[in-house]
Amino acid sequence: MSENAPTSSPKPSWTKRIFHGLAREILVPISMALVVIFFVIQAFKIPSGSMEDTLLVGDFLLGLKFIYGSPIPFSEKRLPGFQDPEPGDIIIFRFPGEPEYPDYEPARYSHIANLLMLGNLYWDRTPGPGQQRLVHFPEGPKDFIKRCVAKSGQTVQIKDGVLHVDGVPHVVPGYGKYLAPSREPTPRDFFGPVRVPGPGDTLRFAGLKSKDLWFVRSLMMQENPQVRTTLELKLVGPNGPIPQYVFENFRAPLFNHKGFLANVLIEQMPEEKRMTLHLGDTIGGRLPFAFFSDLARTGFIPHPDPNPTGFKRTIGYDSFDPSQLEDLENNVAILNSQLDSTQTAQKLRVEYSVLMDGKPVEQYVVQQKAFFMMGDNRDNSQDSRFWGFVSHRNIKAKAFIVYFSFDNADDSFAFTNPISWFKIPFKVRWLRFGKLINDIGRPWE
């Protein structure tokens, strides 16, 4: 054999071959997918009818994150966006009506992982007696989808259910609709006028109505997630605060958005009377002032884990509607009106104060742009009329395209029922595939 004959290079070891195969077939695709998920797109499924008939229950859509600026993982910063949200845009955003951190205690909890469709995991540094350190937040923080109808500097008002921006009435865009045959004294039908605040605006708390103050506090919480911002309520009488006060016959109108308050009052009613209730009826019962002071402190209503496990605990929250504070003020006014001229010194009043990390503040300078969101299904949408402004920090993506649509309104299809699988071709809304969301229905007017 010639001394110059080429020698074959040694084959890589089996461990290297396995590692290279894993990297090529698994690690690289997963890494690329994560980059796309973090920075480029967001998948979203329409869970309710609040955007009908522009978007339908069962629509699956993609939103573009980079349009408004993608979030930078493990930080509070964002990459520069190409544009800001504009009125008419359909936007995916983090719902401001629940805590970004469990129990609204950012100093106590560390975020471990976003499990995408399965929620988020947190680590509890100081668990209470019998509490697990691993915390699963399966439903949140939730993402919502609504249409931006106004931005910082614009004034919003609802008259007889119709949106007015800067005094100009706006028809419902897309294939939006009204449903109610009559109008009611609720934020859905009568609201504002309210100016959407913007960067540099100084919001002074003195003289603000309770709902306006709630909206401001919500904006502060969105812009400062690491700071505990609370709304403190005091019921004050002639001799000072009365924290243990109980309203013997608290009266409130029955509406869906007042569900938490309504449930407390309805539970005290006889069964036969409950069966005759209708929306708009006035209901009453005993109610402690602490009902309001405890819930207003955070604004979130925790609901217990129905199936606790041994290694983690599951958490969830509902939002507290601020119009219930107006019910509190109305009942205080009723009590005061029943006093005669010799009893005016016994009048009650509700005092509000805002605290940031336990320190009272009397004003706030807005840091980012804010937006007013509404559903196209105007009479069936919980939106900014009820829970306030959305900060630019909570904006996640601009809705872009419907990539799949499935109509299972009758619940006749289930993966666990193979017999129902033959219905799949008839339940898929084939004509909605690939529809650009801006092209669905009429443009914003």
N, C-alpha and C positions, 0 to 999 in steps of 0.2 A: 504493500500500500504506500502511496506517495505521502511524503511528509507534509505536503501542502494540501492534502485532501481536507475539505471542510468537515468540521465536527458538528454534530447535531447539538443544539442547545438543550439543556435539561428542561424537562417538563415541569411546570409549576406544581407545587404540592397540592394535594386534594383540598387542604384547608383554604389555600389561596383561591383555588378555582371556585369553591363554594362561596367565599366572600365576594369575589368578583361577580358571580352570578346573582347573589342577593342584591348587591349594589346596583347592578344593571337592571334587574327585573322588578325590584321592590323599592329599595331606598331612593333611587333617583326619581321614579314616577311619583312616589309619595311626597318627596320634597317639592317637586314641581307642582303637585296638586295643592300642597299647603301654601306655597307662594301665591298661587292663583286665588285660593280661598281668602288669604289674609289681605291681599293687595288689589285684586282685580274684580272679582265677582262675588255676589252673595245670592244663594238660592233662597226662595221664599215661597211658602204655600199660603193661599188665601184661606183663612179659617172661618171667616164670618161674612155676612152680607153687607158690611158697612160701606163697601165701594161698588155695590151693584148699581147699574148693570154694566159699568165700565169693566170691572173685574168681578169674576164670579167665584163663588165658593168651589174649591177644587181646582182652581187655576194654579199652576206651578210656573213661577217666573224667575227670571234672573235680573239682579240689580247690579249696576256698575259702581263699584266703590271708588275707583280712581277719579271719577268725575268731580266729586266734592272733596277729595283728599283721603287717601287710605290711612287707617290707623297704623302706628308703629307698634309692633308687639312689645309687651312688657314696659310700656311707657304711657304717659298721658298725651303724647304728641302725635301729630299727623303729618303725612307728606303733603306738599302743596297740591291743591286741587286745580282743575281747569276752569271751574266756575263755581259760583254760589247757587244754592237753591233759589228758584224764582217762582213767583205765583203761577200756578198751572202745573208745575212738576208733581209727579206722583213719587213719593219718597218713602224709603224704608228707614226707620229710626228706632232708637232704643226708647221704650216707653218710659216717660218720666214719673209715672205713678207708682213705682215700686223701687225698692232699694237696689243700688248697684252692688252693695256688699250686704251679706246677711245681717239682719237685725239693724241695718243702718249703722254699723260699727266698723268702719274701715281700719281702725287701729287694732281691732281684735282679730280680724280674719285676713288670711292671705289667699289670693287667687292661685289655684294650682293649674287648672286646665279648662279650656273651652271644649266641651264634648260635642259641639255643633248641634245636631238634632236632639241630643240627650241632655242639654243644659250645661251647667258649670259645676266644677268641684272647688271647694274652699277648705282651708285648714284653720281650725279654731285654736288660737293660742291659749285661751283661758276658758275652757268649757266649764259649764256649771255642773252641779252634782248630777251624776247619771247621764251626762251628755257625751256623745261621741265627738272626737276631734275632727273626723272626716265629715264634711257637710256637702250634701248634694242639693243643688238648686235646679231641679229638672225643667222648670217652666220659665226660667228667667236668668238674667234680666230679659224680659220679653222684647221682641221686635214687633213694631206696628207698621202698617202701611196706610198712608192717607195722602190727600192732595194738599200741597201748600197753597193757601189762599191769600196769605199776606206775609210780608216780611218787615224787618225793623223799620220804624218810621211811619208805617201805614196804620190807619185806624179801622178797626173792625166793629161792625154792629150787625145784629140780627133783628130784623123787624118782621113779625108775622112769619117767621121761619125762613125769610129770604136774606141772603148774605148781602151786606153793603160794605164795600171797601172804599175808604176815603169819600164816603157819601154816595158812591155810585153802586146801584144794584147789579148783582152778578147772577146770571142764570146758572143752573146746575150744569157743569161741563160733562163731556163724555156722554155716556148713557145714564147719567145720574137721574134721580127721581125723588119726588115727595110722596109720602104715603098717608099722612095724617089727614082725616077729613076736617078736623078743627084744630085750632091752636090753643096751647096751654101756657101758663106762666112758668115755663121752665127755660133753662139756658138753650135748649134745642130751638125754641121759638122766639125768645126774647133775650138779648144779650148785648152788653156794652152800652155806649161806645167805649172801646178800649184801644189805646195806642200800643202797638207792639214795640217794646223797648229795643235799643240798639247799643253798640259799643260806645262807652263814654257817658251814657245817660246816667244821671244820679237819681236814684229812686229813693225818695224820702218816705218813711213809713207813717209818720204822723198824719192822721186824717184819712188813711186808706181804709176802705171797707174790707171786711174780713175776707171776702173772696179775692179781691185784688191783692191783698197781703199774702194770701195763700199762693197765688200765681207767682208773685215775686220770690217767695221763699223757695218754691219749686225750681225757679230759674237759678237761684243761688246754689241749690243743691246739685244741679246739673253741672254748673261751672266749677264747683269746688267739691268733688267727690271725696277728697281726703279730709274734709272739714265737716264736723258734725253740726249741721244747722237745724235748729229746732224752733218751733213756734210754741210759746208758752201762753196759756190761757189762765186768767184769774177771774173768778166771780167775786166782786167786791161789794160789800154792804156797808152800813154806817160804822161798823166797828172793824173794818178791814176785810181781807180775803176770807171766803167761806168755802174751803176745798171740799168739804163733806156735804155740801148742799144737795138736796134731792127735790126735784120737781115732782109734785104729787100728781099733776095731770098735764104732762107735756104733750102739746098738740103739734101735729105736723101733717102735711099733705102726703098722700101715698103715691110715689112715683118710683119707677124702676131704678133711677140713679141714686135714690135714697134707701136702697135696699137694706143696708146694714142697720140704719136707724129704724126702719120700718119693721124689721124682724124682731128687734127688741120690744117694740110696742105691740106688735101683733101677737107675740107669745103670751101676752097678758090677757088677751081677749078670749071670750068663750068661743068654742068651736063653731056654734051656729052663726055667730056674728062674723067670723072669719070668712065663711062661705059666701057672704053677701057683699064682700068688699069689691070695689072697682077702683081703677086708677083715677086719681084726683080726689078721692074721698079723704076726709080728715080723720086721722086716728089719734089715739091718746093713751097714756099710761104713765106709771112712775118711771123716772129716769134720773140717775145721779149725774151731777155736773161732771164727775170724773169720766163719764163716757166720752165727753168731748175733750177734756184736758189731756187725757191719756193718749187718745188717738191723734190729736192735732200735734202732739209733740214730735211724732215721726211722720204721720201722714199715711202709714201703711198698716194694714190689718193682717197679722200673721194667722195662718190656719194650720192646725197641728197635722203631723204626719199620721195618716190612718194605719200605716203598716210599718212601724219602726223595725229596723234590723239591728243585728249585734255590732256591726263594724262601722256604720255610718248613720247619720240622721238626715232626713229629707225635710226641706223647708219650702214654704210657699207664701205668697202675700196677695192681698187684694188692696186696691186703692180706696182711700177714704174720700168721699165726694165733699168738696168744700161748701156746697150749698147747704149742708147740714149745719154749718156754723150760722148761716142766716136764720135757720129755724131756732137755734139757740137764742139769737138776738131777738127774734120775734116773740118768743115766750117770755123773755125778760121784760120786754116792752109791755106785754099783756099784764104781767104781774104788777108792774109799776102803774099802769093805767087804772088798776083797781084800788089804788091808795087814794084817800081823800086829801084835802089840802093840809090837814094837820099831820100827815104821815110822809110828806115829801122827803124828809131826812132819812127814811127807811128804804129809799129806792136802791135797786141793784143795778150794777153795770158790769159789762164784760171788758176786761183789759187784755190787750195783746202785746207781746214783746217777742222780738226775734233775737236768738242767741247763736253765736258762732263759737264752737268749742267752749260753751259755757259763759261767754262774755256777751253782754247785751250790745246790740248795734242799732242805730236809728236811721241808717241809710245804707245804700249799696250802689256801687258803680258797676254797671254792666260791662262784661269783658268781651263777649262775642255777640254775633248776630243772633237774632231769635226769629222764630217763625210760628205762624198760626196755621194749624192743620185741621182739615175737615174731611169727612167721608162724602163721597158722591151720593150715597143713599142718605140724604140729609136728615130724615126723620128716624133713622135706625143706625145712628153712629155715635159712639162715645168718643169724643175728640176734644180739641182745644177749648171748646165751649164749656167743657166739664172739668178738665184737668190742667189747662193752662198752656203756656208757651213751650216750644221745643227749642233748646239751645243748639247752636251749630255743633257743639261738642257731641250731641246725641245723634246727629245725622250720620247714617251709615252708607246709604247707596241710593242711586236714582233708578227707579224701576225701568227696565229696558224692553224685555221681550217675554212673551208667554211661550214656554217650550213644551208644555204638556197641560192637558185639562181633562178632568175626570168628574163626571156628575154622579154623585152617590147620595143625593139628597134624601132618598127613601131608605138608605142604609141596607139595601137588598144585596149588596155585594160585601163579602168579607173573605179575607185570605184564609181564615180558618174553616170556611165552608166551601169545599171544592165544587159543590153543585152550582154555586153562584158564579163560578169562573166563566161560564159560557156567556155571561152578560157583559163581559169586559168590552168587546167591540162596540156594543150598543151604548155604553156609558161614556166612552171616550168622546170628547168634543173635538173631532178631527179638524174642523174648520178654524179652530183657535190656535193650532200649532203655528209657531213662528210669527204670530202677530206682534208687531211693534206697538208698545203700549201707548205711545204718543199718537198713533194712528187709529186707536179705538174710539169711535164716536167723534163728536164735535170737538174742536180745539177749545182751549181756555179762552173765555171771552171777558 
